[in-house]
Amino acid sequence: MCILFIAVDQHPDYPLIIAANRDEFHARLTQPSHFWKSKPHMLAGKDLQAGGTWLGVAKNGHIAALTNIRAPSKERFDAMTRGELVVNALQYKGSWEVHTQHLKNTATDYNGFNLVYGDWKNLQVFNSHTQEHHALKQGVYGLSNAQLNTPWPKTQQGVNALNALCQSKQPLVVEQLFAILSDPTQASDETLPDTGIAKPWEKMLSSIFIKSPDYGTRCSTVITVDHHHALNWEERSYDPTGQVTQTQAYSFIINS
């Protein structure tokens, strides 16, 4: 997962809105979102290479999502798969304070990550490089491959768009959220972040929606939770040209 936009208690009809893109190499085998046979309470896509996932929800209202921290000089080949962090959070049954401490204790087992996790009404984000975690109180947040709300152009762009959508007096339309996620606008050269990768890659990765033959946005997911605890999930998968190849949609009442 490469970018998430989250609105907490900002829209009159939806106390939680999440709009997220997963960016990955197109050759990496993936299953679209589904309720896992081995974990029937858990809705998520599946990375068939390492067995984990990047974003998921559970019927009890747990939500978890992952973004990698872009820091090539710190990458290790022997690190554990980060996708298991999402699966573990979705299945967790104890205190979230204890889980946060566990993340701190085991952070160095993985390459750099941000993990959004918790109950849908009390989400937080943990950064493995800083060892800091932040509760997601009322507000609109953007999380890409740095710290929470790092002012990269694409992060600010998405936060501004989602904030404007939440403040509008019009009913929320899911297409408006997918429009935010499908924006291909790249940052100008002078505003590109410097994360240690080659400038052509930095440029390509600077848009919310990434399109190239080898690497790009593989899927977009929109999650909303209303005041009646109805959770709606819609996911669109893309080919290397950016065309939609399939759509998954699920709805359920959170049973917490």
Long-range contacts (C-beta under 8 A, 24 or more apart in sequence): 1-54, 1-55, 1-65, 1-66, 1-67, 1-68, 2-67, 2-68, 2-144, 2-145, 2-205, 2-210, 2-217, 3-67, 3-142, 3-143, 3-144, 3-145, 3-154, 3-155, 3-158, 3-208, 4-65, 4-67, 4-116, 4-141, 4-142, 4-143, 4-144, 5-140, 5-141, 5-142, 5-158, 5-159, 5-161, 5-162, 5-180, 6-116, 6-123, 6-136, 6-140, 6-141, 6-142, 6-143, 7-139, 7-140, 7-141, 7-162, 7-163, 7-166, 8-123, 8-136, 8-137, 8-138, 8-139, 8-140, 8-141, 9-138, 10-138, 10-139, 10-140, 10-163, 10-166, 10-167, 11-165, 11-166, 11-172, 13-171, 13-172, 13-226, 13-227, 14-172, 14-224, 14-225, 14-226, 15-121, 15-225, 15-226, 15-227, 16-120, 16-121, 16-123, 16-223, 16-224, 16-225, 17-162, 17-166, 17-172, 17-177, 17-222, 17-223, 17-224, 18-63, 18-65, 18-221, 18-222, 18-223, 18-224, 19-158, 19-162, 19-177, 19-178, 19-180, 19-181, 19-220, 19-221, 19-222, 19-223, 20-55, 20-65, 20-181, 20-220, 20-221, 20-222, 20-223, 21-181, 21-208, 21-209, 21-210, 21-217, 21-219, 21-220, 21-221, 22-54, 22-55, 22-217, 22-218, 22-219, 22-220, 22-221, 23-205, 23-210, 23-215, 23-216, 23-217, 23-218, 24-215, 24-218, 25-214, 25-215, 26-213, 26-214, 26-215, 26-216, 26-218, 26-239, 26-240, 27-214, 30-218, 30-219, 32-219, 32-235, 32-237, 32-246, 32-248, 33-221, 33-233, 33-235, 33-248, 33-250, 34-248, 35-250, 39-87, 39-90, 39-91, 42-87, 42-90, 42-91, 43-233, 43-250, 44-86, 44-87, 44-90, 45-219, 45-235, 47-81, 47-83, 50-81, 50-83, 50-84, 51-81, 51-83, 51-84, 52-81, 52-82, 52-83, 52-84, 52-85, 52-86, 52-87, 53-83, 53-86, 53-87, 54-83, 54-86, 55-86, 55-221, 56-86, 56-87, 56-90, 57-90, 57-120, 57-223, 57-231, 57-233, 58-90, 58-91, 59-252, 59-254, 59-255, 60-254, 60-255, 60-256, 61-119, 61-120, 61-121, 61-229, 61-231, 61-254, 61-255, 61-256, 62-89, 62-90, 62-91, 62-92, 62-117, 62-118, 62-119, 62-120, 63-90, 63-116, 63-117, 63-118, 63-119, 63-120, 63-123, 63-223, 64-89, 64-90, 64-115, 64-116, 64-117, 64-118, 65-115, 65-116, 65-117, 66-113, 66-114, 66-115, 66-116, 67-113, 67-114, 67-143, 67-144, 67-145, 68-111, 68-112, 68-113, 68-145, 69-111, 69-112, 69-113, 69-114, 69-127, 69-128, 69-129, 69-145, 69-146, 70-112, 70-145, 70-146, 70-195, 70-196, 70-197, 70-205, 71-112, 71-129, 71-195, 71-196, 72-195, 72-196, 72-197, 73-196, 74-111, 74-112, 74-129, 75-111, 75-112, 76-111, 79-109, 79-110, 79-111, 80-109, 80-110, 81-110, 82-110, 82-111, 82-113, 85-110, 85-113, 85-115, 86-115, 86-117, 89-115, 89-117, 89-118, 92-117, 96-122, 96-124, 100-124, 100-126, 100-133, 103-128, 103-133, 104-131, 107-131, 114-143, 114-147, 114-148, 116-143, 119-256, 120-225, 120-231, 120-254, 140-166, 145-195, 145-205, 146-193, 146-195, 150-193, 152-187, 152-193, 152-206, 153-187, 153-188, 153-191, 153-206, 154-185, 154-187, 154-206, 154-207, 154-208, 157-183, 157-185, 157-208, 158-183, 158-208, 172-224, 174-222, 174-224, 174-232, 174-234, 177-222, 178-220, 178-222, 178-236, 180-208, 181-208, 181-209, 181-217, 181-220, 181-222, 182-208, 182-209, 182-220, 183-207, 183-208, 183-209, 184-208, 184-209, 184-210, 184-211, 184-242, 209-242, 211-240, 211-241, 211-242, 212-240, 213-240, 214-240, 216-240, 216-242, 217-242, 225-254, 228-253, 229-253, 229-254, 229-256, 230-254
